[in-house]
Every structure is written in C-alpha cells, then in structure tokens.
Amino acid sequence: MTTNPDPARSRAALVGCVFVGTSLDGFIARENGDFEWLTAAGDALGETGYDEFFASVDAMVLGRGTFDTVSMFPEWPYQGKRVFVLSRTLLRSDAGESRPDTTMHATLGDVIDALIAEGRRRVYVDGGRTIQSFLRAGLIREITITRAPVLLGSGIPLFGPLSGDVHLRHIGTRELGAGFVQSSYEVLG
Ligand SMILES: NC(=O)c1ccc[n+]([C@@H]2O[C@H](COP(=O)([O-])OP(=O)(O)OC[C@H]3O[C@@H](n4cnc5c(N)ncnc54)[C@H](OP(=O)(O)O)[C@@H]3O)[C@@H](O)[C@H]2O)c1
C-alpha cells in the first residue's frame, strides 16, 4: 500500500534557519542597500561560524532584494547549494536562469511546496521581508544574529509586524572581534 505524505507533517519537518548580520538597531542594510558597515571589519571578526552553518543547510530561500545584491558579487556565493528565490518580478524574466540550481517562485506557498516536493529539510532563509514571511508562517526554527557595533537610525529592517508574540530560547551569545556580538536562538512553539 502506498501512502501520500501528509502536507502538514511535511511542512512541520521544514527547519527554517536565519544567519544574519545587523546593526545594533536591527537593520540588515541601509535603505540604499549598502552594508559596508557590516563587512568593513573583515577578518577582524575572527571565526563567525558561517561556513559551518552554510554547510549544515540543504537549500536556501532568498528574497528578490537579496538575490539582486548577490547577483552583483563577482562570484555566485552559493555554488553547490540549491537556491529558491521568492519573486514575482523575476519570475517574469530570465534573471535566475543563468544561476546554477536556482529557481524562481511567486509566492510563499509556491516555495514551500517546492521545498517539500524536493524533500528539503534544513533551509537557510535570507532577506528581511523573506525572513518575516517565513516567521509569520511559523517556519523559522533557528536564528543567529551577529550585531555590528553601530546604530544606523534607518534602513532595511530584519524584523517586522507579527500576528502574535514569538518566543525564543536563548542558546548562547559570544563576542567576536571588532566589537561584534553573536547570539543564537531557538524559536519556540
Ligand atoms: N545583513 C545581512 O546579513 C543581510 C542578509 C540578507 C540580505 N541583506 C540585504 O537586505 C536587502 C534585502 O532585504 P529585503 O527586506 O528587501 O528583502 P528580500 O526578502 O531579500 O526581498 C524582498 C522581495 O522578495 C520577494 N518576496 C519576499 N517575501 C515574499 C512573499 N511572501 N511572497 C512573494 N514574494 C516575496 C518580493 O520580490 P518581488 O517584488 O520581486 O515580488 C520582495 O520584494 C538587500 O540590500 C540585501 O543586501 C542583508
């Protein structure tokens, strides 16, 4: 006898993970997209854990804003990783076709269906609005935030409105170099 996978169970098996850098006041980039304030410290940060984290996920979901940024990098930074991009506008173009293992999806529901259809479990979710969408859908389970010692006053926020409180368990906080502080949380519930 064959059994169809239960969609609710398949969805519950998804582990959305956030690994992000912010200003002390919670912005992931300036309004114009600049994040030099985050990267300027370079190697002075020491070991951030990013490589280990990146190796631990079996797919990425990016918002179009983040896809646009990484598309300008000299090298595609997600070589060897399956990438799902959330975008209505790019779906109507061929922007993603030149990127390896990358597909475009118009809605959160579409991207979740695609993740489940491919059996993806541990997923790196990146981009402010995309993280917020996954959080509201209850699909973020792990959050690591590396805070830069700077106040920007305005910019693109990491978090946004929620339909209710989201409780987290603090796993740990450590000091990196150059005054950066990294905290990890498990999302409860
Ligand atoms: N500091 C860091 O660690 C870090 C990490 C990642 C990104 N960034 C920066 O953050 C900026 C991008 O952030 P962002 O908040 O603009 O967001 P984003 O999540 O990267 O992109 C937003 C876009 O994604 C699509 N999207 C998001 N949620 C959707 C949903 N539920 N359904 C359908 N489409 C959805 C939409 O694209 P369409 O309009 O095409 O439909 C939306 O305009 C960039 O400047 C990037 O460099 C910083």
The ligand as a MOL file (V3000), in Angstrom:
LIG
                    3D

  0  0  0     0  0            999 V3000
M  V30 BEGIN CTAB
M  V30 COUNTS 48 52 0 0 0
M  V30 BEGIN ATOM
M  V30 1 N 22.8450 41.9530 6.7550 0
M  V30 2 C 22.6130 40.7610 6.2410 0
M  V30 3 O 23.0580 39.7210 6.7700 0
M  V30 4 C 21.7530 40.6540 5.0180 0
M  V30 5 C 21.2450 39.4100 4.6290 0
M  V30 6 C 20.4350 39.3550 3.5110 0
M  V30 7 C 20.1430 40.4880 2.8000 0
M  V30 8 N 20.6500 41.6780 3.1850 0 CHG=1
M  V30 9 C 20.2890 42.8950 2.4390 0
M  V30 10 O 18.8970 43.1320 2.6470 0
M  V30 11 C 18.3400 43.7190 1.4690 0
M  V30 12 C 17.1460 42.8890 1.0100 0
M  V30 13 O 16.1960 42.7700 2.0440 0
M  V30 14 P 14.6230 42.9730 1.7780 0
M  V30 15 O 13.9330 43.1500 3.0790 0
M  V30 16 O 14.4320 43.9620 0.6960 0 CHG=-1
M  V30 17 O 14.1240 41.6140 1.3060 0
M  V30 18 P 14.2150 40.3060 0.4880 0
M  V30 19 O 13.4300 39.3680 1.3070 0
M  V30 20 O 15.5980 39.9470 0.1050 0
M  V30 21 O 13.4410 40.6500 -0.8890 0
M  V30 22 C 12.1210 41.1140 -0.8960 0
M  V30 23 C 11.4400 40.6540 -2.1550 0
M  V30 24 O 11.3070 39.2370 -2.1170 0
M  V30 25 C 10.0340 38.8570 -2.6300 0
M  V30 26 N 9.2340 38.3490 -1.5000 0
M  V30 27 C 9.5110 38.3830 -0.1780 0
M  V30 28 N 8.5500 37.7770 0.5460 0
M  V30 29 C 7.6380 37.3540 -0.3410 0
M  V30 30 C 6.4280 36.6570 -0.2290 0
M  V30 31 N 5.9330 36.2650 0.9480 0
M  V30 32 N 5.7590 36.3800 -1.3350 0
M  V30 33 C 6.2380 36.7570 -2.5270 0
M  V30 34 N 7.4010 37.4190 -2.7120 0
M  V30 35 C 8.0760 37.7200 -1.6230 0
M  V30 36 C 9.4520 40.1040 -3.2600 0
M  V30 37 O 10.0200 40.1850 -4.5760 0
M  V30 38 P 9.2200 40.7680 -5.8470 0
M  V30 39 O 8.9990 42.2290 -5.5380 0
M  V30 40 O 10.1280 40.5450 -6.9970 0
M  V30 41 O 7.9540 40.0030 -5.9310 0
M  V30 42 C 10.0360 41.1900 -2.3680 0
M  V30 43 O 10.0400 42.4650 -2.9780 0
M  V30 44 C 19.4370 43.7810 0.4380 0
M  V30 45 O 20.0010 45.0770 0.4520 0
M  V30 46 C 20.4350 42.7630 0.9400 0
M  V30 47 O 21.7560 43.0280 0.5320 0
M  V30 48 C 21.4490 41.7860 4.2800 0
M  V30 END ATOM
M  V30 BEGIN BOND
M  V30 1 1 1 2
M  V30 2 2 2 3
M  V30 3 1 2 4
M  V30 4 1 4 5
M  V30 5 2 4 48
M  V30 6 2 5 6
M  V30 7 1 6 7
M  V30 8 2 7 8
M  V30 9 1 8 9
M  V30 10 1 8 48
M  V30 11 1 9 10
M  V30 12 1 9 46
M  V30 13 1 10 11
M  V30 14 1 11 12
M  V30 15 1 11 44
M  V30 16 1 12 13
M  V30 17 1 13 14
M  V30 18 2 14 15
M  V30 19 1 14 16
M  V30 20 1 14 17
M  V30 21 1 17 18
M  V30 22 2 18 19
M  V30 23 1 18 20
M  V30 24 1 18 21
M  V30 25 1 21 22
M  V30 26 1 22 23
M  V30 27 1 23 24
M  V30 28 1 23 42
M  V30 29 1 24 25
M  V30 30 1 25 26
M  V30 31 1 25 36
M  V30 32 1 26 27
M  V30 33 1 26 35
M  V30 34 2 27 28
M  V30 35 1 28 29
M  V30 36 1 29 30
M  V30 37 2 29 35
M  V30 38 1 30 31
M  V30 39 2 30 32
M  V30 40 1 32 33
M  V30 41 2 33 34
M  V30 42 1 34 35
M  V30 43 1 36 37
M  V30 44 1 36 42
M  V30 45 1 37 38
M  V30 46 2 38 39
M  V30 47 1 38 40
M  V30 48 1 38 41
M  V30 49 1 42 43
M  V30 50 1 44 45
M  V30 51 1 44 46
M  V30 52 1 46 47
M  V30 END BOND
M  V30 END CTAB
M  END
